[in-house]
Amino acid sequence: MKNKDQKLIWEAYEKEAGYDPMVWEAYEKGPDEGLDTSWRDGKDVLTLREVLKYLKKEKVPVKDVDVSKLKSIIIPPKNSERTKAAKLDHPIIVIINLKGKRQSILDGNHRLQKAIDLDNETIEVRELDLRTAPDLYKQLLNYKIKKEP
């Protein structure tokens, strides 16, 4: 996607969501990817846009986290071109489960993989703590990731 197109998308997003852009990777997104990513359970739907608004409202800080501490929860991306194109200037979102442990990468697997590939020591992270999150977040995001062998 060209920079001009990215800028127009962000301007429209900022206007609609009233939120500073945090997440964007330089690739041509497919359906239900990027800011349109959503999690569903019947009629209940949660979008990445809503998660970003929540993190802003709750003033969840960006932290520098040791990349090695996140390797166990990454789902290795299959699209190497998308990983190469990933921008590391936006924090990834990590889910903290109901037991207070890092559970999964909600948004940013490609960015984390790029940081790993580049041997970066740290990556910027915002933590979505399900212990204090709304019930809908707990319902839709408190799941276990099964990795392929």
Phi, psi and omega in degrees: 000139182283155181302321179298317178296318178301315181299316179296320178297314180295320179298318178295319179296313180301318181295315182290314188266343184064038188223142176290138180296135179235332190231122171194135175241146185278078175209163178278107187287151176266184179295141177060037176238170178063221182294344179270002177303139179215159176237135187228150172211096185064237180278341183283127182226139175230130181252160176299324177303316180294320179298316180297319177299316180299314180299323178291312182301320181277359179055045178289122185284159172272131180240149169273120182242140178298123182303323182298334180282351181253351184300329183287344183249359179284143167261110185304122181295146179270338184263096183293329178294320178294322177296315179299324183278349184300141178261132182266013183267008176235140181291151172274164178246123180248133177275131171259120186284181184292347176263002178084016181253149174296124186257311185195168174268114178285320180212125175122018178304319180293321178295317178296317179298320178297318178299320177296312181300326181273002182060033175292142179282323183228164174217149178284134185225141165246132183260127175262102185272110182292341179295333181243001183281162176302156182304322179300320179296316179298318181297315187268337188247357179269074183230163177258139178269127173258117181275146174288143180295000000 
